[in-house]
Amino acid sequence: MKRDYFEGADIAVTICAKDGTILDMNEKSRKTFLKPGREELIGANVLDCHPEPARSLLDDMLHHPRTNVYTVEKEGLKKLIFQTPWYDGEDYAGFMELSIVLPKDIPNRIRKPK
């Protein structure tokens, strides 16, 4: 039985093919990114969902796979955005994005090696 570990998670997970086609979105991602009047984004191109300069950055990431991590603040919420390539075996297949709402007073713990 295949499990979808991200479906009930409180983070938005979006998976794209290397041509930018959105392949999958968990429930949180659909709730976060679907605009009123639009019922589906799966099958759409992720580039069409982003204005410049994000569009050009994503296009470059699709052609030159690398991880991109940043925070963004929108509507009073600070989010960690983690975009990273994914692979089918050893073949580059596209990228995934994890969007995580960060608490206002997030602790930072420094771990020292034993």
C-alpha positions as a Markdown table, in Angstrom:
| # | Residue | x | y | z |
|---|---|---|---|---|
| 1 | Met | 0.0 | 0.0 | 0.0 |
| 2 | Lys | 1.4 | 3.4 | -1.0 |
| 3 | Arg | 1.0 | 6.1 | 1.6 |
| 4 | Asp | 0.8 | 9.8 | 0.9 |
| 5 | Tyr | 2.6 | 11.1 | 3.9 |
| 6 | Phe | 2.1 | 14.8 | 2.9 |
| 7 | Glu | -1.7 | 14.7 | 2.4 |
| 8 | Gly | -2.6 | 15.5 | 6.0 |
| 9 | Ala | 0.5 | 17.5 | 6.8 |
| 10 | Asp | 0.2 | 21.2 | 7.8 |
| 11 | Ile | 2.7 | 22.2 | 5.0 |
| 12 | Ala | 2.0 | 22.9 | 1.4 |
| 13 | Val | 3.7 | 20.4 | -0.9 |
| 14 | Thr | 3.7 | 20.9 | -4.7 |
| 15 | Ile | 5.5 | 18.6 | -7.1 |
| 16 | Cys | 6.4 | 19.7 | -10.7 |
| 17 | Ala | 7.9 | 17.9 | -13.7 |
| 18 | Lys | 11.1 | 19.2 | -15.2 |
| 19 | Asp | 9.0 | 21.0 | -17.9 |
| 20 | Gly | 7.1 | 22.9 | -15.2 |
| 21 | Thr | 3.9 | 20.9 | -15.3 |
| 22 | Ile | 2.4 | 20.6 | -11.8 |
| 23 | Leu | 2.1 | 16.9 | -11.1 |
| 24 | Asp | 0.7 | 16.8 | -7.6 |
| 25 | Met | -0.4 | 19.0 | -4.7 |
| 26 | Asn | -1.3 | 18.0 | -1.2 |
| 27 | Glu | -4.5 | 19.4 | 0.4 |
| 28 | Lys | -2.7 | 22.3 | 2.1 |
| 29 | Ser | -1.1 | 23.3 | -1.2 |
| 30 | Arg | -4.5 | 23.2 | -3.0 |
| 31 | Lys | -6.0 | 25.4 | -0.3 |
| 32 | Thr | -3.1 | 27.8 | -0.3 |
| 33 | Phe | -2.7 | 28.3 | -4.1 |
| 34 | Leu | -6.1 | 27.7 | -5.7 |
| 35 | Lys | -7.7 | 31.0 | -6.4 |
| 36 | Pro | -11.5 | 31.5 | -6.3 |
| 37 | Gly | -13.1 | 30.2 | -9.5 |
| 38 | Arg | -10.2 | 27.8 | -10.3 |
| 39 | Glu | -10.8 | 24.2 | -9.4 |
| 40 | Glu | -7.5 | 22.6 | -10.3 |
| 41 | Leu | -3.8 | 23.4 | -10.9 |
| 42 | Ile | -2.5 | 19.9 | -11.6 |
| 43 | Gly | -1.6 | 19.9 | -15.3 |
| 44 | Ala | -1.0 | 23.6 | -15.3 |
| 45 | Asn | 2.5 | 25.0 | -15.7 |
| 46 | Val | 4.0 | 26.4 | -12.5 |
| 47 | Leu | 5.6 | 29.2 | -14.5 |
| 48 | Asp | 2.1 | 30.5 | -15.4 |
| 49 | Cys | 1.4 | 30.8 | -11.6 |
| 50 | His | 4.3 | 33.2 | -10.8 |
| 51 | Pro | 5.0 | 36.9 | -11.8 |
| 52 | Glu | 8.5 | 38.1 | -12.5 |
| 53 | Pro | 11.1 | 37.9 | -11.1 |
| 54 | Ala | 10.0 | 34.6 | -9.6 |
| 55 | Arg | 9.0 | 33.2 | -13.0 |
| 56 | Ser | 12.5 | 33.6 | -14.4 |
| 57 | Leu | 14.1 | 32.2 | -11.3 |
| 58 | Leu | 11.9 | 29.1 | -11.5 |
| 59 | Asp | 12.5 | 28.7 | -15.2 |
| 60 | Asp | 16.2 | 28.8 | -14.6 |
| 61 | Met | 15.9 | 26.2 | -11.7 |
| 62 | Leu | 14.0 | 23.9 | -14.1 |
| 63 | His | 16.9 | 24.0 | -16.5 |
| 64 | His | 19.7 | 24.1 | -13.9 |
| 65 | Pro | 18.5 | 22.0 | -10.9 |
| 66 | Arg | 19.5 | 23.4 | -7.5 |
| 67 | Thr | 17.9 | 24.0 | -4.2 |
| 68 | Asn | 16.4 | 27.4 | -3.4 |
| 69 | Val | 15.4 | 28.4 | 0.2 |
| 70 | Tyr | 14.0 | 31.7 | 1.4 |
| 71 | Thr | 11.4 | 33.2 | 3.6 |
| 72 | Val | 8.4 | 35.3 | 2.5 |
| 73 | Glu | 5.8 | 37.3 | 4.4 |
| 74 | Lys | 2.3 | 37.5 | 3.0 |
| 75 | Glu | -0.9 | 38.5 | 4.7 |
| 76 | Gly | 0.8 | 38.6 | 8.1 |
| 77 | Leu | 2.2 | 35.1 | 7.8 |
| 78 | Lys | 5.9 | 34.4 | 7.5 |
| 79 | Lys | 6.7 | 31.3 | 5.5 |
| 80 | Leu | 9.7 | 29.2 | 4.8 |
| 81 | Ile | 9.9 | 28.2 | 1.1 |
| 82 | Phe | 12.1 | 25.2 | 0.3 |
| 83 | Gln | 12.4 | 24.3 | -3.4 |
| 84 | Thr | 14.5 | 21.4 | -4.3 |
| 85 | Pro | 15.0 | 19.0 | -7.3 |
| 86 | Trp | 13.6 | 15.5 | -7.2 |
| 87 | Tyr | 14.8 | 12.5 | -9.1 |
| 88 | Asp | 13.4 | 9.4 | -10.7 |
| 89 | Gly | 16.2 | 7.0 | -9.9 |
| 90 | Glu | 19.3 | 9.0 | -11.0 |
| 91 | Asp | 17.4 | 11.1 | -13.6 |
| 92 | Tyr | 16.4 | 14.7 | -12.8 |
| 93 | Ala | 12.6 | 14.7 | -12.9 |
| 94 | Gly | 11.6 | 18.2 | -11.7 |
| 95 | Phe | 11.3 | 20.1 | -8.4 |
| 96 | Met | 9.2 | 20.1 | -5.3 |
| 97 | Glu | 8.3 | 23.0 | -3.2 |
| 98 | Leu | 7.5 | 22.9 | 0.6 |
| 99 | Ser | 5.8 | 26.0 | 2.0 |
| 100 | Ile | 5.8 | 26.1 | 5.8 |
| 101 | Val | 4.1 | 28.7 | 7.9 |
| 102 | Leu | 6.5 | 29.7 | 10.6 |
| 103 | Pro | 5.4 | 30.7 | 14.1 |
| 104 | Lys | 5.8 | 34.3 | 15.0 |
| 105 | Asp | 8.3 | 33.5 | 17.9 |
| 106 | Ile | 10.1 | 30.5 | 16.4 |
| 107 | Pro | 12.9 | 29.4 | 18.7 |
| 108 | Asn | 16.4 | 28.8 | 17.3 |
| 109 | Arg | 18.3 | 26.1 | 19.0 |
| 110 | Ile | 22.0 | 25.7 | 18.6 |
| 111 | Arg | 23.1 | 22.1 | 18.9 |
| 112 | Lys | 26.7 | 21.3 | 19.8 |
| 113 | Pro | 28.4 | 18.1 | 18.8 |
| 114 | Lys | 29.0 | 15.6 | 21.6 |
